[in-house]
């Protein structure tokens, strides 16, 4: 008799752009038995791609807090001189002008951040205020912009920059690679880099390539999952994931 496969564990998903993390969870949940508990370990913006860890089953979702706190790697491309309300290209544009910045100036600005800095999260973020996301309050105009900015400012905290480098510069676009602590907003980091050279910058592409010991290279494209068998085939056991966490230290 064939052994029944488990529907409890973790799924490493390569999220495509144009879909929210919530929608990814809903897509996976559609293939699972009713009332299966499902959650994810860290939101990716709708336009962003890359690694999303999904926990399936109550025993797995109980461990999400350990995964959320892990360090993360990103590759991001941004446009200098452009400023939007969301700090990414999906938002309303306030400014878009030609900027003349040398590669050396950009590298110096990036180097000036050191190993840590105080970061104020963007208004359009998953941060909660009285049980609701700031991004939801902003989009639905539930609070004045000044109040939203004050709330975001109160959430300022120190974030760790384990690695931050300029990978490519083809004006007005530049690409960075960043290895950061939990809770770091790459859109805000991009804007903060631009402010160092006297301008703004808007994120156009964002990929999360690693979460702690887990890499997007191990993940399956969301669109390749078509049924319960596909999900079960790719599940990592809770024990396997917890073992990797126990043996992991930030490189």
ChimeraX attribute file (.defattr): number of C-alpha atoms within 10 A of each C-alpha:
attribute: neighborCount
match mode: 1-to-1
recipient: residues
	/A:1	3
	/A:2	4
	/A:3	5
	/A:4	6
	/A:5	10
	/A:6	14
	/A:7	19
	/A:8	21
	/A:9	23
	/A:10	28
	/A:11	23
	/A:12	24
	/A:13	25
	/A:14	24
	/A:15	27
	/A:16	19
	/A:17	16
	/A:18	11
	/A:19	15
	/A:20	18
	/A:21	23
	/A:22	13
	/A:23	11
	/A:24	19
	/A:25	18
	/A:26	13
	/A:27	15
	/A:28	20
	/A:29	19
	/A:30	13
	/A:31	15
	/A:32	19
	/A:33	10
	/A:34	8
	/A:35	8
	/A:36	13
	/A:37	17
	/A:38	20
	/A:39	23
	/A:40	23
	/A:41	22
	/A:42	20
	/A:43	15
	/A:44	22
	/A:45	16
	/A:46	16
	/A:47	19
	/A:48	22
	/A:49	24
	/A:50	24
	/A:51	30
	/A:52	28
	/A:53	26
	/A:54	24
	/A:55	27
	/A:56	28
	/A:57	20
	/A:58	14
	/A:59	13
	/A:60	21
	/A:61	20
	/A:62	13
	/A:63	16
	/A:64	18
	/A:65	12
	/A:66	11
	/A:67	20
	/A:68	18
	/A:69	15
	/A:70	22
	/A:71	21
	/A:72	24
	/A:73	20
	/A:74	20
	/A:75	20
	/A:76	21
	/A:77	22
	/A:78	27
	/A:79	25
	/A:80	26
	/A:81	20
	/A:82	24
	/A:83	23
	/A:84	18
	/A:85	17
	/A:86	21
	/A:87	26
	/A:88	26
	/A:89	19
	/A:90	14
	/A:91	13
	/A:92	12
	/A:93	15
	/A:94	9
	/A:95	12
	/A:96	15
	/A:97	12
	/A:98	10
	/A:99	16
	/A:100	11
	/A:101	16
	/A:102	12
	/A:103	15
	/A:104	9
	/A:105	12
	/A:106	19
	/A:107	16
	/A:108	15
	/A:109	17
	/A:110	21
	/A:111	15
	/A:112	13
	/A:113	17
	/A:114	13
	/A:115	13
	/A:116	14
	/A:117	14
	/A:118	11
	/A:119	20
	/A:120	21
	/A:121	24
	/A:122	25
	/A:123	25
	/A:124	21
	/A:125	18
	/A:126	17
	/A:127	18
	/A:128	14
	/A:129	12
	/A:130	6
	/A:131	7
	/A:132	11
	/A:133	15
	/A:134	24
	/A:135	18
	/A:136	16
	/A:137	18
	/A:138	18
	/A:139	12
	/A:140	9
	/A:141	11
	/A:142	11
	/A:143	13
	/A:144	10
	/A:145	13
	/A:146	9
	/A:147	10
	/A:148	21
	/A:149	17
	/A:150	11
	/A:151	18
	/A:152	21
	/A:153	15
	/A:154	11
	/A:155	13
	/A:156	13
	/A:157	14
	/A:158	13
	/A:159	18
	/A:160	20
	/A:161	17
	/A:162	17
	/A:163	13
	/A:164	19
	/A:165	15
	/A:166	18
	/A:167	14
	/A:168	13
	/A:169	16
	/A:170	9
	/A:171	15
	/A:172	16
	/A:173	16
	/A:174	21
	/A:175	21
	/A:176	19
	/A:177	18
	/A:178	22
	/A:179	24
	/A:180	23
	/A:181	21
	/A:182	17
	/A:183	19
	/A:184	20
	/A:185	16
	/A:186	20
	/A:187	24
	/A:188	21
	/A:189	22
	/A:190	25
	/A:191	23
	/A:192	20
	/A:193	22
	/A:194	23
	/A:195	13
	/A:196	16
	/A:197	18
	/A:198	11
	/A:199	17
	/A:200	24
	/A:201	30
	/A:202	28
	/A:203	29
	/A:204	19
	/A:205	18
	/A:206	23
	/A:207	23
	/A:208	22
	/A:209	22
	/A:210	20
	/A:211	25
	/A:212	21
	/A:213	16
	/A:214	20
	/A:215	19
	/A:216	21
	/A:217	13
	/A:218	13
	/A:219	19
	/A:220	18
	/A:221	14
	/A:222	16
	/A:223	12
	/A:224	11
	/A:225	17
	/A:226	13
	/A:227	12
	/A:228	15
	/A:229	13
	/A:230	13
	/A:231	21
	/A:232	17
	/A:233	13
	/A:234	17
	/A:235	19
	/A:236	18
	/A:237	16
	/A:238	18
	/A:239	11
	/A:240	12
	/A:241	17
	/A:242	15
	/A:243	11
	/A:244	13
	/A:245	16
	/A:246	9
	/A:247	8
	/A:248	12
	/A:249	11
	/A:250	11
	/A:251	7
